[in-house]
Amino acid sequence: MNVIIIRLKRNINKVRNLFFLPLSYLYDFSRYIKYSIMGGHPRNKTQYHALMNRDCHKLEKSLSVDEFKPFSGKDTISKILTNIKLFSPRYGFDVPVKNAIHTLREYVEFHKKIGRYNLHIENLDKKVSALEKGHNLSDWRTGGVIEKSKEQLASVTRWIDPERFFLSRYSIRNFSPETIDPDLIKRAVWLSTKTPSVCNRQGWKAYYVIDEKLIKSILAVHGGIRGFDHTISKILVIAGDINHFSGSNERNQVFIDGGMFSMSVVYSLHALGIGSCCLNWSVDFTKDIKLRKILKLNKSESVIMIVAVGHYPDKVKICQSHRKSIDEVFEIIK
């Protein structure tokens, strides 16, 4: 009888998955079509920011390589200038605009430095000067490139014991009731903003949930936290904004960038002495809709994962889980 029940449950689960899989794909497809920058035409402030960051980073990358080709990036420069022109009257002269102008200024100054100041660069110089007029950008420091020595880059990591740090991080499922200083969580998230992202678009956000009733509702929707949910008093919900991405080729980028950011958050928490446990958000569309309503997320945001956070208790049991050997996860292709 038990075998029959087990087989019946498996078949029911299989049928359920076959039913929800295409619907979940359709849900993801419709959201991406609706909120991404399809066709390259921005429709809101976030999308303008994303495109300006993307195009500025293209120029920065070209300026950072030894084999830089003078006068390259004309199409990219044209896009940046167009987006500044369209953006500023609607949304003002904000950080991404200042960053874009400074990047263009760096591009001009680089050509002056290498003695390649032709008519094209002269015209760009005039346009950049016109944009700079009335705005104090003399102390602006982002955009363009800086130079660092090998010693500068290597010296800051000499004190780190990589094995000790990375191998001492565990998923914690029994937290202390000690109150967490919100500034510690904020600092961990700030440290994580250095995470690489596609063309520097940084399409992520961390929501720190401290309301007990709200946390219970979120964990109830998750449904996979048995035995330690009562010790969770604070959670982070990591989200990614589809508004930052464009084209069919970037359909999964919100999860790639968001996943990298999440990992940075977890290790930043570890560095600051805060325990954490990643609660995966691999769910069908019905649960996703429920959580989005509870959190009142922006319509263009996708949930990446939930992270339970808290102080360590004096003693805690941790999973001594098997890890694959290095030979199983690393291979040199010759």
Backbone torsions as a table, in degrees:
resi	resn	phi	psi	omega
1	MET	NA	-42.7	179.8
2	ASN	-62.2	-39.7	179.0
3	VAL	-63.0	-41.0	179.9
4	ILE	-63.7	-43.1	-180.0
5	ILE	-64.1	-43.0	179.4
6	ILE	-61.7	-44.9	179.5
7	ARG	-64.6	-38.4	179.5
8	LEU	-63.8	-43.8	178.8
9	LYS	-62.2	-41.6	179.6
10	ARG	-63.0	-42.4	-180.0
11	ASN	-66.1	-39.9	178.5
12	ILE	-63.7	-42.8	179.7
13	ASN	-64.3	-38.9	179.1
14	LYS	-64.3	-44.7	179.2
15	VAL	-63.3	-41.8	179.3
16	ARG	-61.1	-45.3	-179.9
17	ASN	-64.2	-39.9	178.3
18	LEU	-64.0	-31.5	178.9
19	PHE	-75.3	-44.8	-173.8
20	PHE	-82.2	-23.0	-176.8
21	LEU	-59.9	-54.1	179.4
22	PRO	-64.6	-33.4	178.6
23	LEU	-67.1	-38.3	179.1
24	SER	-69.1	-39.3	175.4
25	TYR	-62.1	-41.3	179.3
26	LEU	-64.7	-38.5	177.6
27	TYR	-61.6	-48.1	178.9
28	ASP	-63.6	-42.8	-179.0
29	PHE	-61.5	-47.6	-176.9
30	SER	-65.7	-36.7	178.9
31	ARG	-69.0	-39.9	-179.4
32	TYR	-67.3	-42.9	178.6
33	ILE	-60.6	-40.1	-174.1
34	LYS	-75.1	-37.9	-169.2
35	TYR	-111.3	-10.4	178.3
36	SER	-83.9	173.4	-178.7
37	ILE	-91.3	67.7	179.8
38	MET	-69.1	130.3	180.0
39	GLY	86.0	-4.8	177.3
40	GLY	77.1	12.7	-178.7
41	HIS	-106.7	107.3	-177.6
42	PRO	-67.5	143.1	-178.3
43	ARG	-117.6	-6.3	-180.0
44	ASN	-152.8	177.2	-175.0
45	LYS	-61.0	-44.5	-178.8
46	THR	-61.3	-41.0	-179.9
47	GLN	-67.6	-38.0	174.5
48	TYR	-61.2	-45.2	178.1
49	HIS	-57.6	-45.6	-177.7
50	ALA	-60.9	-45.0	-178.5
51	LEU	-68.4	-38.3	178.4
52	MET	-66.6	-42.1	177.0
53	ASN	-62.4	-42.1	179.9
54	ARG	-61.1	-50.4	-175.0
55	ASP	-71.0	-35.9	175.9
56	CYS	-63.3	-39.0	-178.9
57	HIS	-68.0	-30.5	175.2
58	LYS	-61.4	-43.7	177.8
59	LEU	-66.5	-42.3	180.0
60	GLU	-60.0	-42.7	179.8
61	LYS	-63.4	-41.5	-179.5
62	SER	-66.2	-35.3	179.1
63	LEU	-73.2	-20.7	-174.8
64	SER	-89.0	-10.8	-177.7
65	VAL	-92.7	147.9	-179.1
66	ASP	-65.6	-31.8	-177.4
67	GLU	-92.2	39.8	-179.4
68	PHE	-62.4	133.9	178.6
69	LYS	-99.5	114.9	179.1
70	PRO	-54.1	143.3	177.9
71	PHE	71.2	6.0	178.2
72	SER	-74.2	160.7	176.8
73	GLY	85.9	22.6	-178.0
74	LYS	-61.4	-41.3	179.2
75	ASP	-64.8	-40.2	-179.9
76	THR	-65.1	-42.5	178.5
77	ILE	-61.6	-42.0	178.7
78	SER	-60.3	-41.7	178.9
79	LYS	-64.7	-41.7	180.0
80	ILE	-62.4	-48.0	-179.4
81	LEU	-61.8	-40.9	179.0
82	THR	-63.7	-45.2	-178.6
83	ASN	-67.7	-35.0	174.7
84	ILE	-63.1	-43.7	-179.1
85	LYS	-62.4	-41.3	-178.6
86	LEU	-78.2	-33.2	-173.5
87	PHE	-76.8	-49.2	-170.2
88	SER	-55.9	-45.5	179.6
89	PRO	-62.9	-29.3	-177.3
90	ARG	-85.8	-41.7	-169.1
91	TYR	-120.9	-8.0	177.3
92	GLY	98.2	-176.8	-175.3
93	PHE	-100.5	78.3	-172.8
94	ASP	-100.1	-170.7	-172.8
95	VAL	-57.1	-50.8	179.9
96	PRO	-59.6	-32.7	177.7
97	VAL	-68.4	-45.3	177.9
98	LYS	-61.3	-41.0	178.2
99	ASN	-62.4	-41.6	-179.9
100	ALA	-64.7	-43.2	-179.7
101	ILE	-65.2	-41.7	179.7
102	HIS	-65.4	-36.2	177.4
103	THR	-63.7	-43.3	177.1
104	LEU	-63.8	-39.4	177.2
105	ARG	-62.0	-41.8	178.3
106	GLU	-62.3	-38.3	178.5
107	TYR	-62.1	-44.8	179.0
108	VAL	-63.8	-47.6	-176.9
109	GLU	-64.7	-32.7	178.0
110	PHE	-63.4	-42.7	179.3
111	HIS	-67.8	-34.9	174.8
112	LYS	-62.0	-43.1	-176.7
113	LYS	-62.3	-37.4	-177.3
114	ILE	-94.0	7.9	175.6
115	GLY	72.8	33.3	-179.1
116	ARG	-121.0	47.5	-177.3
117	TYR	-89.5	85.2	-178.9
118	ASN	-97.7	-169.4	-176.6
119	LEU	-63.0	-38.9	179.2
120	HIS	-60.4	-46.6	-179.2
121	ILE	-69.8	-36.1	177.8
122	GLU	-61.9	-44.1	178.1
123	ASN	-63.6	-40.8	177.8
124	LEU	-65.2	-40.2	178.4
125	ASP	-56.8	-43.8	179.9
126	LYS	-65.0	-40.7	179.5
127	LYS	-65.9	-42.0	179.4
128	VAL	-66.2	-42.0	178.3
129	SER	-60.1	-38.9	178.3
130	ALA	-65.2	-38.6	178.1
131	LEU	-69.4	-34.9	-179.1
132	GLU	-73.2	-24.1	-175.7
133	LYS	-58.1	126.9	179.4
134	GLY	87.1	-2.5	179.8
135	HIS	-128.0	127.1	-178.7
136	ASN	-82.6	101.6	-179.6
137	LEU	-112.9	14.9	-176.2
138	SER	-64.3	-29.6	-179.4
139	ASP	-100.2	7.4	-177.9
140	TRP	-72.6	131.6	-170.6
141	ARG	-118.3	-7.1	178.6
142	THR	-102.3	152.2	-175.3
143	GLY	102.3	133.9	-177.7
144	GLY	91.6	-150.5	-177.7
145	VAL	-134.3	156.9	170.7
146	ILE	-128.3	162.7	-179.7
147	GLU	-113.3	133.7	178.2
148	LYS	-124.7	146.8	176.5
149	SER	-86.2	160.8	175.7
150	LYS	-56.4	-41.0	-179.3
151	GLU	-63.7	-41.8	179.2
152	GLN	-61.6	-40.9	-177.6
153	LEU	-74.4	-37.2	-175.7
154	ALA	-82.1	-31.3	-172.4
155	SER	-64.4	-32.8	-175.6
156	VAL	-73.9	-15.8	-178.2
157	THR	-103.8	0.1	-175.7
158	ARG	-67.4	-27.5	-178.3
159	TRP	-79.3	-13.7	-175.1
160	ILE	-81.0	133.7	170.9
161	ASP	-101.6	95.1	-173.0
162	PRO	-54.9	-46.9	-178.1
163	GLU	-61.1	-43.4	-178.6
164	ARG	-63.6	-41.0	-177.7
165	PHE	-71.9	-56.0	-173.1
166	PHE	-69.8	-38.0	-177.0
167	LEU	-81.0	-4.2	178.6
168	SER	-97.9	0.8	179.2
169	ARG	-88.0	128.8	179.0
170	TYR	-130.8	157.3	171.2
171	SER	-78.2	126.7	-176.4
172	ILE	-103.8	128.4	-178.2
173	ARG	-121.7	19.3	176.4
174	ASN	-150.8	99.1	-173.2
175	PHE	-96.2	154.4	174.5
176	SER	-74.1	149.5	176.5
177	PRO	-75.4	-1.0	-178.9
178	GLU	-58.3	137.2	-178.9
179	THR	-67.5	138.1	178.0
180	ILE	-93.9	133.8	174.3
181	ASP	-72.7	117.3	-178.9
182	PRO	-55.6	-28.1	-179.9
183	ASP	-66.0	-28.5	176.3
184	LEU	-65.9	-43.4	179.2
185	ILE	-65.5	-43.2	178.7
186	LYS	-60.8	-40.4	179.3
187	ARG	-64.9	-41.8	178.8
188	ALA	-60.9	-42.5	179.0
189	VAL	-66.8	-41.2	178.9
190	TRP	-61.5	-43.9	177.5
191	LEU	-59.4	-33.6	-176.1
192	SER	-76.0	-13.5	179.5
193	THR	-69.3	-8.7	175.2
194	LYS	-80.6	-1.6	178.0
195	THR	-58.1	135.4	175.5
196	PRO	-63.6	147.3	175.1
197	SER	-143.4	162.0	-176.1
198	VAL	-61.5	118.5	-178.5
199	CYS	47.7	37.2	173.1
200	ASN	59.4	31.8	-175.6
201	ARG	-81.6	-23.2	171.7
202	GLN	52.4	50.8	-175.1
203	GLY	-84.9	48.7	-176.6
204	TRP	-126.9	165.1	175.4
205	LYS	-158.6	143.4	178.6
206	ALA	-113.5	124.7	176.5
207	TYR	-102.5	120.6	-179.9
208	TYR	-96.8	110.5	-174.7
209	VAL	-99.4	122.1	-177.0
210	ILE	-119.6	-10.9	179.5
211	ASP	-75.1	122.8	-174.0
212	GLU	-61.0	-44.3	-178.7
213	LYS	-64.6	-40.3	179.2
214	LEU	-65.0	-41.6	179.0
215	ILE	-62.7	-42.5	178.7
216	LYS	-61.8	-40.1	179.0
217	SER	-65.0	-41.6	-179.8
218	ILE	-65.5	-45.6	-179.2
219	LEU	-67.1	-31.5	177.8
220	ALA	-66.2	-39.3	177.6
221	VAL	-67.1	-40.6	178.6
222	HIS	-59.4	-52.8	172.9
223	GLY	74.0	6.9	-176.9
224	GLY	-121.0	27.5	-175.2
225	ILE	-122.6	72.1	-177.5
226	ARG	-92.0	135.6	172.6
227	GLY	94.8	-18.4	178.9
228	PHE	-137.1	6.6	-179.7
229	ASP	-61.8	-27.9	-178.8
230	HIS	-70.9	-16.1	179.4
231	THR	-93.1	-5.7	-177.8
232	ILE	-89.2	114.8	179.9
233	SER	-112.4	-11.2	179.7
234	LYS	-144.3	141.9	176.6
235	ILE	-139.5	153.7	170.3
236	LEU	-108.9	134.4	172.4
237	VAL	-110.7	116.1	-179.6
238	ILE	-92.7	128.1	-179.0
239	ALA	-127.1	157.2	174.9
240	GLY	-126.5	144.9	-175.8
241	ASP	-102.6	117.3	-179.1
242	ILE	-63.2	-22.6	178.6
243	ASN	-55.8	-20.6	-176.0
244	HIS	-84.2	-4.4	-170.7
245	PHE	-122.5	156.8	-176.4
246	SER	-143.8	151.5	174.6
247	GLY	76.6	161.7	-178.3
248	SER	-66.3	-27.5	-177.3
249	ASN	-70.1	-19.8	-178.9
250	GLU	-104.2	19.2	-175.6
251	ARG	-61.8	-27.9	-179.9
252	ASN	-103.1	0.8	-171.6
253	GLN	-66.0	-29.8	178.8
254	VAL	-60.2	-34.2	-179.9
255	PHE	-81.5	-32.6	177.9
256	ILE	-67.0	-53.9	180.0
257	ASP	-64.0	-42.2	179.9
258	GLY	-65.1	-35.7	177.9
259	GLY	-67.7	-40.9	177.5
260	MET	-64.1	-42.3	178.4
261	PHE	-62.5	-41.9	179.3
262	SER	-59.9	-42.4	179.9
263	MET	-65.4	-38.7	176.5
264	SER	-62.4	-41.3	178.5
265	VAL	-60.7	-45.1	-178.6
266	VAL	-61.7	-44.6	-180.0
267	TYR	-74.2	-29.4	174.3
268	SER	-66.7	-40.4	175.6
269	LEU	-60.7	-43.6	178.7
270	HIS	-60.0	-42.9	-179.8
271	ALA	-63.9	-27.5	-179.0
272	LEU	-96.4	7.0	175.9
273	GLY	80.7	22.6	178.8
274	ILE	-108.2	131.1	178.0
275	GLY	-78.9	156.6	-179.6
276	SER	-153.1	160.7	174.2
277	CYS	-144.6	121.8	179.8
278	CYS	-77.3	125.1	178.6
279	LEU	-109.8	104.4	-171.9
280	ASN	-61.8	151.6	179.7
281	TRP	-118.5	50.9	174.5
282	SER	-91.0	88.6	-173.4
283	VAL	-131.0	166.7	173.9
284	ASP	-81.1	172.9	-171.9
285	PHE	-64.5	-25.6	-178.0
286	THR	-66.2	-42.1	177.9
287	LYS	-69.5	-37.6	179.9
288	ASP	-61.4	-42.3	178.8
289	ILE	-63.0	-42.2	179.5
290	LYS	-61.1	-47.0	-178.4
291	LEU	-66.1	-39.2	179.7
292	ARG	-62.3	-37.0	178.1
293	LYS	-69.0	-41.4	179.9
294	ILE	-61.9	-44.1	-176.4
295	LEU	-85.1	-12.5	-176.6
296	LYS	55.4	47.6	-179.6
297	LEU	-69.6	156.5	171.6
298	ASN	-61.2	145.5	-175.1
299	LYS	-59.8	-27.3	-177.6
300	SER	-87.1	-3.1	-177.2
301	GLU	-89.3	140.3	176.3
302	SER	-115.1	136.4	178.3
303	VAL	-75.1	129.1	178.4
304	ILE	-93.7	-52.7	176.9
305	MET	-166.3	167.9	174.1
306	ILE	-110.8	138.8	178.6
307	VAL	-124.4	116.3	174.0
308	ALA	-77.2	134.8	-178.0
309	VAL	-130.6	152.0	178.2
310	GLY	175.0	168.5	176.7
311	HIS	-76.2	153.8	176.8
312	TYR	-73.3	140.9	169.7
313	PRO	-76.0	172.0	-179.6
314	ASP	-59.3	-37.4	176.5
315	LYS	-134.5	138.9	-178.9
316	VAL	-145.8	139.1	175.1
317	LYS	-88.0	132.3	179.3
318	ILE	-126.5	152.3	-178.2
319	CYS	-72.2	126.7	176.6
320	GLN	-93.4	64.1	-170.8
321	SER	-76.3	146.1	176.2
322	HIS	-67.9	138.3	175.1
323	ARG	-115.2	141.1	177.5
324	LYS	-61.7	148.6	178.6
325	SER	-71.9	161.2	179.0
326	ILE	-60.3	-31.8	179.6
327	ASP	-68.5	-22.3	178.9
328	GLU	-82.5	-22.9	-174.8
329	VAL	-116.5	1.2	-177.5
330	PHE	-135.2	131.2	178.7
331	GLU	-146.0	135.6	176.7
332	ILE	-92.6	123.9	178.0
333	ILE	-95.4	116.9	-176.3
334	LYS	-98.1	NA	NA
